């Protein structure tokens, strides 16, 4: 039972789904979701140090924020969107010059 609660906790943390939703899932869907979350967690732990260093240096941000960019989908999307906007503005300036 303790392992099941750990599994549910991991799914809740990574997906934002509430407890009731997770425990009501059919067994096969629960297992598939758990395996996806577990794989994502393993990949996040093995985040490439070179990429973290490159992000840290290019953005001039802290190590912790660079790690968050690599591991967290929402943060990564925010950074990508911000950089895309910046590129568009710079290209507009280039066209005016």
N, C-alpha and C positions, 0 to 999 in steps of 0.2 A: 504494500500500500504506500509505503514511503517513496518508492521509486516512481509509482504512478503520480504522486503529488509533485515530484520533481519534474516529471515529464510535462504535466499540466502547467506548472510554473514557468517552464522554459517557453512553452507555446504562448502563454499569456504575455510574457515579456517581449517576445519577438513579434507577435502579431497584433497585440492590443485587444484580442478577443477576451470576453469575460469568461469566468469559470463555468457558468451555466451553459453557455454556448458550446464550450469545448467538451464538457462531459455528456452532452446530448448528441454529439457527432456519432455516426455509425463507426464501428470498430475500424474498418478499413480506411475511412477518411481520417480518423484520429491518428492511425499509424503513419499514413502518408504525410500528414501535416507535421507530425513529430519528426519524421526522418528528414523532411525539408528543413525544419528549424535546426535540427542537429547538424546537418551538413553546413548550413549557413554559419552556425556558431564555430564549427571547426575551421572553416575558411577565414572567418574573422580573426581567429587566434593566430593563424598563420599569415597574417597580413604582411605584405612585403615591406621590409624595413627601408628598402631603397625608395619605394613610392612614398612612404611617410616622410622620409628625409627630403625628397624632391618637393612635396607639397609644402612642407614646413619652410623650405628655402624660397620657393617661388612666391608663396603668399605672405611670407614674413609672419607666420602665426606660431602659436605655441605647439609643442610636441603633442600635447593632449588633444588639441583641436585637430591636428593633422591625423591622428589616430581615429578620431571621431568621424572625420571625412571619409576615411577608408572603410570603417566598419558600419556606419549608420547611413542607410539609404536616404533618409530625409535630409540629413545634413549635406550629403554628397549632392543631392538634387539642388538644394539651396545654393551651394557653391557654384555648381555648373550653370544654373540660371543667372546668377550674379555675374559670372565671368562672360557669359554669352551677351548679356546686356552691355557690359563694358566693351567687349569687342565690337559690337554694333555701333556704339557711340564713337569709338576710335576710328572706325571705318568711315563714319559720317564726317568726322573732322578731316580725315585724309582726303575725302572727296571735295571738301570746301577749299582746301589749300592749294 
